[in-house]
């Protein structure tokens, strides 16, 4: 199936494999209570906020790894 950074955060949080990929780059993804507030955003949009602390290269790597997930 695969995922991408264009999937909503709430969809990605339901997948343990997707959470593991994102947590490599953003350790609070699974545990931060504020993630509930941004569930309706795509990961691309969330990553665009300066508070995310992710570079364009990191976002591209995350997207590549998400697309490789087979569930």
Secondary structure, DSSP 8 states (H G I E B T S, - for coil): ----TTSBHHHHHT-HHHHHHHHHH-TTTTT-GGGGGGTTSBHHHHHHSGGG---HHHHHHHHHHHHT---
